[in-house]
Amino acid sequence: MSSETSSNEEDRVSSTASYSELPIDPKSEIRILELLPPASPDPTEIHCNLTTARLADKPSYEALSYAWGDPVFPEKMYLPTGYLAITSNLAAALRQLRLPNRPRRLWVDAVCINQMDDNEKGHQVMLMAQIFSATTRAVGWLGDGNAETEAAIDIIKELASKAWRFGITDSELDSGRLWNTITGAGVKKALRGVADQVDVQALNAFLNQPWFSRLWVVQEACLPSKMILCNGSNTLNWNDLLATSYIILKYIINIQSFPGGKFNPNFATVALLAATQQKFALARSGRRTDAKPGDLHAVVQTHRDRACSNPVDKIYGLLGLKKADELIEVVVDYGRSIEEVYQAFTLAYLQKSNMPILHYAGIGYTDPLHGHRSGKLPTWATDWRSGKFAKLSDGNAFNAGTNFSPGLQIDQITLPLIGVAGVQIGMVVGEISTLTSESESLREIWENYPERIMSIKRRVTESRKLYPTGEVTGDAFSRTLVLDFRSASTEIWVGKLREKESQALWTEIEHAIKSKGTITGLWSSGANYLRTAAGLVSVDRNFFITESGYFGMGPLYTKLGDVVVVFDGDKTPFLLRQTMSDEHTVDPNIEENTEGRFSPDEQYELVGECYVHGFMDNEVAAPEWRAKKQTFWIR
């Protein structure tokens, strides 16, 4: 673009006038940008037309996926009726994507949606699944790039071209079975040579581009049938990036970590994105009926650490991935507060007796002194702005209360309190601080102070030789620290070990700590895997003991006096924290009215899910426990 503009150009009409002259029915129509070839006298200027189309007519267009960046709009995109101010990154993309001799039809959210009209924006966001599913191809603009990103693209293409040597075929990329691929001798031999072919610094530079951490990218990459990535004038097929991602993951898992530096965290994010995309591709194709994507709340949880400028888009930005048979209603409304959106999203699931939504919530993962959880949000509603933590299990590994149907009491009279039926099985007692400090999870203890773990084990075994279930207390302690080998993390690293084998590995770990004060350099690969598994399941978790002597693993900020309960219909126990009944959390959906407010004597805050050794398999179905069933009012 030229450095100066004439007074006539400055006087052109605003973006509002442009949209008013091209109205759409936002529930069924879209605008399409016709990007014109560069023209004289200034070929750097971006000239376009805007047209409208009904999605039902199956219009032809490419959908642009890009990072918005800061809300600064120094560039201009010229239309017959005026101009639109756009960001530098979008301007760079449009200049690069222009064809030399014919228009290019694109759907670009910042331009094709009137961003000043919340009503239109809400309806168009609800059409995103159709917009990106119907596109002929999605184009991911990563930015202008540089020498390092260009080198990374060459590496990715080279590795992808030899994917078959690493046990990855085109059919596997389509089938989603890459994680189950057997790594034989030939594949391992090929993997050993990967480190010589990879420039870690170049790949980190490539993956560190903002596009890879952007939340909206998830559905923009998952929904189209085809996608290409553009870095300046360099292009990369999306499947080539997926293949290389799996090759490098196989190397890390089966061989070792890469020399020359750690990969950017975005590398793992690409793998998560690939897994999400494959589930939707398989479900859409119908080739595998077991490949159904998870509930929308599971997708939101998986990608909650991704970046978006508006916190409500943590949910709205993934709505296109909601399953057709997922019978919850989420209405996009940018006029609602963040707390209103987050609470309504949780309620939509709870009103369908969907208990798994509670596993993302709780105050136990937020630092009480430095956390950022909103005081207006009930503790049973997830604050998706907070950092992601690993759930105990996403499968059917645990069945603490699944013999019973959920018992939920939810209505406008009780909100923000909800009633959940269940049984109290204990209370947290003992000195938790002897194992962790306020800022250290078990993961940090494993890595930096493993002798503390052996110290707490000695203390609990000296006081009681047998655990309440009848097993040896030391064995129960060891099994608790790895969630009884029943989480996905432990299955990946050590499989379902027989008790004798696991105890041999624990003995080796204990010997290393006693003799060297460290758990590094363990001789047995099995012990190394066990140490890794224990570290993985300990992230953001704390060890606790109940007054009856049961061992548990709860959220990092578990406190003495927290109540341990098993809810009817749920897979794991939870920790609750009793609070004064005269304290009141404001429901953002209803006007504050203290007269006649529902206020039971016992009220609780949700701390979070937990593991309790000996209470993970419907033990609460016994008559003595069912007699103690009650309703816990949580706010």
Helices and strands as residue ranges (DSSP letters): H 7-10, H 15-20, E 29-35, E 46-54, G 55-57, E 62-66, E 75-79, E 82-86, H 88-97, E 104-107, H 109-112, H 118-126, H 128-134, E 137-143, H 147-161, G 163-166, H 170-175, G 178-180, H 185-192, H 194-197, H 200-207, G 210-213, H 217-222, E 227-231, E 234-237, H 238-254, H 266-285, H 296-302, H 313-316, G 319-321, H 338-350, G 355-360, E 408-409, E 418-429, G 432-434, H 442-448, H 450-463, H 473-481, G 483-485, H 488-494, H 499-516, H 525-537, E 541-546, E 551-555, E 563-567, E 574-579, E 603-609, E 611-612, G 619-621, H 623-626, E 630-634
